[in-house]
Amino acid sequence: MIYIATTNIDKYKNISYQIRLLNPSLKIKTIVSFNIKPPDENGKNEKENCLIKAKCYYSIIKKAIISEDSGVYFDHLSIDLQPSSVIRNKNFDINSPIDYWRQYIIKNKINTGKIIKYYCIACKDKYFICKIIVPVTFNTDLLTPNPSITNFFNYLMIPKGYPALISNLTHQQKDDLYKQYYLPSLKKIFQNSGFK
């Protein structure tokens, strides 16, 4: 059995789905019933934030748990112009994030970048981390009605080797994306942490 270190229902569903592709028989649970206050994600990067979440929740529930943190990076831009720095400094319009980032991408002539995602499994007082990199191209021409406010970059990115924005991928294409980029690294940390 493993718990997922998030109170975000969409993130919980997404991570659960990825784990089930890897191990359909593994029991997956939510931490919501524990009523734990989420930790301050004040790490310098996604790896540190992923570890902060794993340590916080594991220290309380003392059961195997997996955390995740991710960021979008633009190729050829300095760190202070990357989304994580802009968001941390609150230099963007939170009410209209897709419009803001669409204009940002156009203004800075950004064509390519990557999603960097970390997963951390905490169990038996040990921490196992993996890093996943998904190369993407940015497309500001494809407009999507009623986009999500929380996953807004999915409406601007096309994964390398795929025909559509992440938000528009078919169920099978998303499975293929997970199998290509996510599952090999997830499989390693599950094995290293003692899960079958």
GULUM-368380 format. One line per 8 residues: number of its first residue (from 1); for each residue z, y negated, x of N, C-alpha, C. Coordinates in nm, 3 decimals, decimal comma. Atoms other than C-alpha are relative to their C-alpha. Last residue first. Example, Ala and Ser with C-alpha at 12.3 -4.5 7.8 and 13.67 -1.06 7.14 Angstrom:
// GULUM-368380
2 = -0,006/0,119/-0,082/0,714/0,106/1,367/0,073/-0,109/-0,077 ~ 0,000/0,119/0,089/0,780/0,450/1,230/0,000/-0,120/0,090 $
//
This chain:
// GULUM-368380
196 = 0,112/-0,094/-0,007/-0,617/0,519/0,718/-0,125/-0,062/-0,058 ~ 0,051/-0,038/0,130/-0,374/0,234/0,784/-0,116/0,097/0,019 ~ -0,050/-0,128/0,047/-0,195/0,239/1,120/-0,043/0,041/-0,139 ~ -0,130/0,020/0,061/-0,224/-0,126/1,224/0,056/0,127/-0,064 ~ -0,098/0,037/-0,102/-0,503/-0,050/1,469/0,140/-0,016/-0,057 ~ -0,026/-0,116/-0,086/-0,701/0,134/1,200/0,109/-0,031/0,103 ~ -0,069/-0,099/0,084/-0,668/-0,150/0,950/0,034/0,123/0,082 ~ -0,142/0,038/0,008/-0,747/-0,397/1,228/0,076/0,093/-0,094 $
188 = -0,073/-0,011/-0,127/-1,063/-0,209/1,322/0,147/-0,038/-0,015 ~ -0,028/-0,141/-0,027/-1,187/-0,159/0,966/0,083/0,017/0,126 ~ -0,113/-0,039/0,085/-1,153/-0,531/0,897/0,039/0,146/0,026 ~ -0,123/0,056/-0,058/-1,376/-0,605/1,195/0,123/0,037/-0,081 ~ -0,025/-0,058/-0,133/-1,653/-0,366/1,083/0,129/-0,051/0,064 ~ -0,065/-0,130/-0,003/-1,602/-0,467/0,717/0,018/0,061/0,139 ~ -0,145/-0,006/0,020/-1,667/-0,838/0,739/0,059/0,137/0,031 ~ -0,082/0,091/-0,080/-2,013/-0,913/0,881/0,151/0,027/-0,007 $
180 = 0,059/0,042/-0,127/-2,263/-0,648/0,772/0,100/-0,076/0,088 ~ 0,017/-0,118/-0,086/-2,064/-0,468/0,503/-0,054/-0,038/0,137 ~ -0,131/-0,050/-0,041/-1,944/-0,794/0,350/-0,013/0,116/0,098 ~ -0,059/0,102/-0,088/-2,295/-0,939/0,347/0,135/0,046/0,052 ~ 0,069/-0,013/-0,129/-2,439/-0,616/0,201/0,057/-0,098/0,103 ~ -0,047/-0,125/-0,061/-2,180/-0,621/-0,077/-0,060/0,018/0,139 ~ -0,136/0,028/-0,048/-2,264/-0,986/-0,141/0,061/0,124/0,064 ~ 0,012/0,081/-0,122/-2,635/-0,895/-0,158/0,137/-0,036/0,056 $
172 = 0,040/-0,088/-0,109/-2,557/-0,615/-0,407/-0,012/-0,077/0,132 ~ -0,114/-0,089/-0,030/-2,363/-0,849/-0,636/-0,034/0,090/0,119 ~ -0,025/-0,104/0,100/-2,646/-1,101/-0,619/0,120/0,082/0,044 ~ 0,031/-0,136/-0,041/-2,616/-1,406/-0,396/0,028/0,098/-0,114 ~ 0,106/-0,059/0,081/-2,619/-1,741/-0,575/-0,037/0,142/0,042 ~ -0,036/0,003/0,142/-2,289/-1,888/-0,454/-0,101/0,070/-0,089 ~ -0,108/-0,096/0,023/-2,365/-1,777/-0,099/0,036/0,007/-0,148 ~ -0,133/0,055/-0,024/-2,692/-1,970/-0,116/0,105/0,107/-0,027 $
164 = -0,055/0,098/0,095/-2,999/-1,750/-0,123/0,132/-0,056/0,049 ~ 0,100/0,087/0,064/-3,242/-1,528/0,068/0,056/-0,114/-0,084 ~ -0,011/-0,014/0,145/-3,010/-1,363/0,323/-0,087/-0,107/-0,068 ~ 0,058/-0,126/0,044/-3,072/-1,299/0,693/0,003/0,022/-0,150 ~ 0,117/-0,043/-0,078/-2,837/-1,570/0,813/-0,047/0,137/-0,048 ~ -0,031/-0,086/-0,115/-2,599/-1,670/0,534/-0,128/0,045/0,070 ~ 0,077/-0,123/0,013/-2,722/-1,963/0,318/0,035/0,087/0,121 ~ 0,027/-0,087/-0,116/-2,471/-2,244/0,283/-0,079/0,124/-0,039 $
156 = 0,080/0,071/-0,101/-2,443/-2,548/0,051/-0,045/0,091/0,115 ~ 0,115/0,058/0,070/-2,302/-2,407/-0,274/-0,093/-0,076/0,095 ~ 0,085/-0,111/0,041/-2,062/-2,178/-0,087/-0,126/-0,047/-0,073 ~ 0,099/-0,027/-0,105/-1,930/-2,494/0,079/-0,091/0,117/-0,036 ~ 0,119/0,085/0,009/-1,770/-2,594/-0,254/-0,103/0,028/0,108 ~ 0,091/-0,068/-0,092/-1,531/-2,301/-0,276/-0,131/-0,077/0,013 ~ -0,072/-0,060/-0,112/-1,235/-2,489/-0,427/-0,092/0,067/0,102 ~ -0,056/0,104/-0,086/-1,420/-2,734/-0,651/0,064/0,062/0,124 $
148 = -0,145/-0,010/-0,019/-1,637/-2,463/-0,801/0,046/-0,111/0,093 ~ -0,052/-0,072/-0,117/-1,987/-2,572/-0,896/0,151/0,001/0,004 ~ -0,142/-0,034/0,013/-2,081/-2,667/-1,253/0,055/0,078/0,120 ~ -0,081/0,060/0,107/-2,459/-2,667/-1,210/0,142/0,053/0,001 ~ -0,061/-0,102/0,084/-2,600/-2,573/-0,868/0,083/-0,068/-0,108 ~ -0,110/0,051/0,080/-2,843/-2,798/-0,683/0,050/0,109/-0,093 ~ -0,024/-0,089/0,113/-3,056/-2,648/-0,410/0,123/-0,046/-0,076 ~ 0,099/0,021/0,106/-3,179/-2,930/-0,187/0,027/0,082/-0,125 $
140 = -0,051/0,104/0,089/-2,880/-2,963/0,047/-0,093/-0,024/-0,119 ~ 0,107/0,043/0,089/-2,938/-2,637/0,231/0,058/-0,100/-0,099 ~ -0,043/0,086/0,110/-2,726/-2,547/0,530/-0,120/-0,047/-0,079 ~ 0,079/0,122/0,002/-2,799/-2,250/0,753/0,047/-0,080/-0,121 ~ 0,058/0,052/0,124/-2,535/-1,988/0,820/-0,098/-0,114/0,030 ~ 0,091/0,113/-0,023/-2,395/-1,763/1,092/-0,066/-0,042/-0,131 ~ 0,121/-0,014/0,081/-2,101/-1,549/0,974/-0,089/-0,121/0,027 ~ 0,089/0,115/-0,006/-1,824/-1,507/1,232/-0,126/0,031/-0,081 $
132 = 0,132/-0,029/0,055/-1,530/-1,274/1,173/-0,082/-0,129/0,006 ~ 0,081/0,120/0,021/-1,210/-1,276/1,378/-0,138/0,043/-0,048 ~ 0,143/-0,011/-0,032/-0,948/-1,003/1,369/-0,071/-0,130/-0,038 ~ 0,091/0,107/0,042/-0,571/-1,013/1,393/-0,145/0,035/0,035 ~ 0,133/-0,042/-0,044/-0,301/-0,744/1,403/-0,103/-0,097/-0,057 ~ 0,106/0,079/0,063/0,063/-0,849/1,380/-0,134/0,037/0,064 ~ 0,112/0,030/-0,089/0,363/-0,628/1,447/-0,108/-0,073/-0,079 ~ -0,036/0,110/-0,091/0,705/-0,603/1,281/-0,106/-0,028/0,106 $
124 = -0,086/-0,059/-0,104/0,614/-0,265/1,125/0,034/-0,102/0,108 ~ -0,072/-0,120/0,041/0,337/-0,441/0,932/0,080/0,053/0,118 ~ -0,137/-0,007/-0,051/0,153/-0,773/0,937/0,064/0,128/-0,054 ~ -0,086/-0,098/0,067/-0,224/-0,762/0,896/0,135/-0,002/0,071 ~ -0,116/-0,047/-0,075/-0,408/-1,078/0,995/0,076/0,100/-0,087 ~ -0,090/-0,082/0,081/-0,757/-1,179/0,887/0,114/0,044/0,091 ~ -0,098/-0,087/-0,065/-0,952/-1,464/1,043/0,076/0,077/-0,108 ~ -0,104/-0,052/0,088/-1,271/-1,628/0,920/0,091/0,092/0,081 $
116 = -0,092/-0,076/-0,086/-1,520/-1,847/1,099/0,120/0,038/-0,085 ~ -0,130/-0,020/0,063/-1,812/-1,952/0,881/0,082/0,080/0,101 ~ -0,059/-0,133/0,015/-2,098/-2,075/1,092/0,126/-0,007/-0,085 ~ -0,143/-0,003/-0,028/-2,338/-2,358/1,155/0,052/0,140/-0,018 ~ -0,063/-0,131/-0,015/-2,698/-2,459/1,116/0,149/-0,013/0,030 ~ 0,083/-0,109/0,052/-2,910/-2,747/0,994/0,071/0,135/0,002 ~ -0,055/-0,132/-0,028/-2,696/-3,059/1,031/-0,088/0,107/-0,065 ~ 0,116/-0,087/-0,029/-2,884/-3,388/1,042/0,044/0,140/0,042 $
108 = -0,017/-0,051/-0,137/-2,559/-3,590/1,057/-0,109/0,099/0,042 ~ -0,022/0,111/-0,093/-2,649/-3,801/0,752/0,006/0,047/0,145 ~ 0,126/0,074/-0,013/-2,793/-3,503/0,560/0,014/-0,109/0,107 ~ 0,095/-0,089/-0,067/-2,488/-3,283/0,622/-0,133/-0,071/0,024 ~ -0,047/-0,012/-0,138/-2,250/-3,566/0,531/-0,098/0,084/0,082 ~ 0,041/0,123/-0,069/-2,451/-3,643/0,216/0,040/0,004/0,148 ~ 0,147/0,001/0,001/-2,417/-3,281/0,099/-0,051/-0,123/0,077 ~ 0,047/-0,083/-0,111/-2,054/-3,282/0,211/-0,152/0,009/0,003 $
100 = -0,040/0,056/-0,129/-1,965/-3,579/-0,013/-0,060/0,081/0,115 ~ 0,084/0,119/-0,027/-2,169/-3,458/-0,309/0,034/-0,060/0,135 ~ 0,136/-0,047/-0,029/-2,003/-3,117/-0,285/-0,091/-0,117/0,030 ~ 0,019/-0,053/-0,136/-1,655/-3,266/-0,247/-0,143/0,044/0,029 ~ 0,141/-0,039/0,000/-1,660/-3,493/-0,554/-0,038/0,060/0,135 ~ 0,046/-0,017/0,138/-1,300/-3,562/-0,652/-0,145/0,047/-0,008 ~ -0,048/-0,127/0,052/-1,166/-3,500/-0,299/-0,050/0,027/-0,141 ~ -0,028/0,019/0,142/-1,379/-3,781/-0,157/0,036/0,135/-0,061 $
92 = 0,109/-0,038/0,090/-1,354/-3,746/0,220/0,045/-0,014/-0,144 ~ 0,109/0,097/-0,004/-1,155/-3,873/0,516/-0,118/0,043/-0,087 ~ 0,026/0,048/0,137/-0,837/-3,685/0,433/-0,107/-0,109/-0,004 ~ -0,021/0,145/-0,002/-0,746/-3,656/0,803/-0,028/-0,066/-0,134 ~ -0,139/0,023/-0,043/-0,704/-3,279/0,764/0,034/-0,149/-0,001 ~ -0,089/-0,032/0,112/-1,027/-3,267/0,561/0,146/-0,028/0,038 ~ 0,024/0,100/0,105/-1,228/-3,448/0,830/0,095/0,022/-0,117 ~ -0,056/0,128/-0,045/-1,074/-3,238/1,106/-0,014/-0,107/-0,107 $
84 = -0,146/-0,013/-0,005/-1,136/-2,907/0,923/0,067/-0,130/0,042 ~ -0,068/0,011/0,130/-1,488/-3,017/0,827/0,152/0,008/0,006 ~ 0,005/-0,126/0,073/-1,599/-3,075/1,188/0,078/-0,012/-0,131 ~ 0,096/0,013/0,111/-1,658/-3,432/1,305/-0,013/0,128/-0,081 ~ -0,050/0,101/0,093/-1,344/-3,446/1,524/-0,094/-0,024/-0,117 ~ -0,108/-0,053/0,084/-1,444/-3,113/1,682/0,050/-0,103/-0,101 ~ -0,129/-0,004/-0,068/-1,775/-3,250/1,812/0,109/0,042/-0,099 ~ -0,085/0,115/0,031/-2,096/-3,160/1,631/0,134/0,017/0,071 $
76 = 0,036/0,122/-0,073/-2,376/-2,937/1,770/0,078/-0,124/-0,043 ~ 0,048/-0,007/-0,138/-2,338/-2,653/1,516/-0,029/-0,141/0,053 ~ 0,137/0,047/-0,017/-2,134/-2,730/1,205/-0,039/0,013/0,147 ~ 0,028/0,079/-0,121/-1,822/-2,523/1,148/-0,148/-0,034/0,007 ~ 0,144/0,017/-0,020/-1,684/-2,392/0,819/-0,019/-0,091/0,120 ~ 0,052/0,136/-0,011/-1,328/-2,265/0,812/-0,150/0,002/0,019 ~ 0,138/0,017/-0,045/-1,133/-1,956/0,723/-0,036/-0,147/0,006 ~ 0,027/0,143/-0,006/-0,785/-1,820/0,668/-0,139/-0,018/0,059 $
68 = 0,137/0,042/-0,036/-0,676/-1,476/0,559/-0,003/-0,151/0,010 ~ 0,028/0,142/0,027/-0,348/-1,288/0,523/-0,140/-0,031/0,046 ~ 0,117/0,054/-0,068/-0,277/-0,915/0,492/-0,019/-0,145/-0,042 ~ 0,065/0,111/0,067/0,063/-0,766/0,411/-0,121/-0,047/0,082 ~ 0,131/0,027/-0,060/0,260/-0,453/0,490/-0,075/-0,104/-0,082 ~ 0,097/-0,104/0,035/0,611/-0,485/0,349/-0,135/-0,039/0,060 ~ -0,015/-0,113/-0,091/0,911/-0,680/0,476/-0,085/0,120/-0,040 ~ 0,014/-0,123/0,078/0,901/-0,908/0,168/0,014/0,127/0,084 $
60 = -0,077/-0,003/0,125/1,048/-1,219/0,330/-0,011/0,135/-0,070 ~ -0,143/0,018/-0,032/0,946/-1,205/0,697/0,086/0,009/-0,126 ~ -0,054/-0,126/-0,049/0,609/-1,061/0,587/0,150/-0,011/0,027 ~ -0,016/-0,095/0,111/0,536/-1,366/0,373/0,060/0,132/0,047 ~ -0,085/0,052/0,107/0,602/-1,623/0,645/0,025/0,106/-0,107 ~ -0,139/-0,002/-0,044/0,460/-1,422/0,935/0,095/-0,044/-0,112 ~ -0,044/-0,140/-0,014/0,131/-1,348/0,758/0,148/0,006/0,037 ~ -0,014/-0,061/0,133/0,092/-1,708/0,643/0,052/0,143/0,009 $
52 = -0,112/0,066/0,068/0,161/-1,855/0,987/0,024/0,065/-0,135 ~ -0,122/-0,060/-0,053/-0,075/-1,600/1,146/0,125/-0,059/-0,065 ~ -0,002/-0,137/0,048/-0,363/-1,708/0,925/0,128/0,071/0,043 ~ -0,039/0,004/0,141/-0,281/-2,071/0,994/0,008/0,139/-0,060 ~ -0,143/0,032/0,008/-0,288/-2,008/1,370/0,048/-0,003/-0,144 ~ -0,075/-0,114/-0,053/-0,624/-1,833/1,350/0,150/-0,024/-0,011 ~ -0,010/-0,103/0,103/-0,767/-2,102/1,122/0,081/0,121/0,048 ~ 0,128/-0,059/0,040/-0,694/-2,380/1,371/0,025/0,110/-0,103 $
44 = 0,109/0,077/-0,058/-0,426/-2,612/1,505/-0,137/0,050/-0,043 ~ 0,052/-0,048/-0,127/-0,164/-2,468/1,272/-0,116/-0,084/0,048 ~ 0,011/0,109/-0,096/-0,001/-2,678/1,002/-0,043/0,047/0,139 ~ 0,106/-0,048/-0,089/-0,045/-2,446/0,707/-0,032/-0,111/0,101 ~ 0,086/0,110/-0,043/0,289/-2,531/0,549/-0,102/0,055/0,100 ~ -0,037/0,074/-0,122/0,418/-2,206/0,404/-0,091/-0,120/0,023 ~ 0,100/-0,013/-0,108/0,369/-2,101/0,042/0,040/-0,082/0,121 ~ 0,065/0,128/-0,025/0,696/-2,093/-0,157/-0,101/0,016/0,114 $
36 = -0,023/0,055/-0,134/0,768/-1,733/-0,246/-0,074/-0,133/0,013 ~ -0,027/0,145/0,013/0,792/-1,641/-0,614/0,035/-0,065/0,134 ~ -0,110/0,032/-0,092/0,811/-1,266/-0,532/0,039/-0,148/-0,008 ~ -0,130/-0,031/0,063/0,606/-1,182/-0,844/0,119/-0,033/0,091 ~ -0,039/0,101/0,099/0,303/-1,365/-0,696/0,139/0,026/-0,057 ~ -0,136/0,048/-0,035/0,285/-1,145/-0,384/0,056/-0,094/-0,108 ~ -0,011/0,145/-0,015/-0,010/-0,944/-0,519/0,145/-0,038/0,035 ~ -0,090/0,073/0,090/-0,062/-0,574/-0,469/0,001/-0,148/0,033 $
28 = -0,005/0,142/-0,037/-0,329/-0,342/-0,329/0,087/-0,074/-0,101 ~ -0,062/0,079/0,106/-0,308/0,040/-0,334/0,019/-0,143/0,049 ~ -0,118/0,077/-0,043/-0,551/0,195/-0,087/0,051/-0,086/-0,116 ~ -0,124/-0,061/0,047/-0,780/0,454/-0,250/0,126/-0,079/0,037 ~ -0,017/0,004/0,146/-1,106/0,257/-0,232/0,135/0,052/-0,049 ~ -0,090/-0,111/0,033/-1,072/0,194/0,145/0,031/-0,002/-0,150 ~ -0,041/-0,069/-0,124/-1,335/-0,031/0,304/0,080/0,126/-0,031 ~ 0,123/-0,049/-0,061/-1,513/-0,146/-0,010/0,032/0,085/0,123 $
20 = 0,042/-0,119/0,077/-1,169/-0,162/-0,170/-0,133/0,055/0,048 ~ -0,082/-0,114/-0,042/-1,050/-0,394/0,107/-0,043/0,126/-0,073 ~ 0,040/-0,039/-0,135/-1,341/-0,633/0,045/0,079/0,123/0,048 ~ 0,132/-0,064/0,010/-1,273/-0,636/-0,330/-0,047/0,048/0,138 ~ -0,018/-0,133/0,059/-0,906/-0,705/-0,277/-0,131/0,075/-0,002 ~ -0,054/-0,084/-0,107/-0,994/-0,996/-0,044/0,021/0,143/-0,051 ~ 0,100/-0,014/-0,105/-1,218/-1,152/-0,309/0,048/0,094/0,111 ~ 0,107/-0,088/0,048/-0,982/-1,092/-0,600/-0,102/0,028/0,110 $
12 = -0,056/-0,134/0,016/-0,686/-1,240/-0,411/-0,109/0,098/-0,043 ~ -0,010/-0,056/-0,136/-0,895/-1,540/-0,301/0,055/0,143/-0,006 ~ 0,136/-0,026/-0,045/-0,991/-1,607/-0,663/0,001/0,064/0,140 ~ 0,054/-0,118/0,067/-0,630/-1,565/-0,780/-0,141/0,034/0,046 ~ 0,128/0,042/0,057/-0,485/-1,806/-0,523/-0,070/0,122/-0,059 ~ -0,027/0,017/0,143/-0,122/-1,700/-0,469/-0,125/-0,049/-0,073 ~ 0,053/0,119/0,066/-0,210/-1,559/-0,130/0,047/-0,004/-0,145 ~ -0,081/0,121/-0,020/-0,076/-1,313/0,124/-0,069/-0,123/-0,057 $
4 = 0,091/0,105/-0,044/-0,231/-0,990/-0,007/0,075/-0,133/-0,002 ~ -0,005/0,124/0,078/0,008/-0,698/-0,023/-0,100/-0,100/0,057 ~ 0,001/0,126/-0,073/-0,072/-0,354/0,117/0,004/-0,116/-0,099 ~ 0,000/0,119/0,085/0,000/0,000/0,000/0,000/-0,124/0,089 $
//
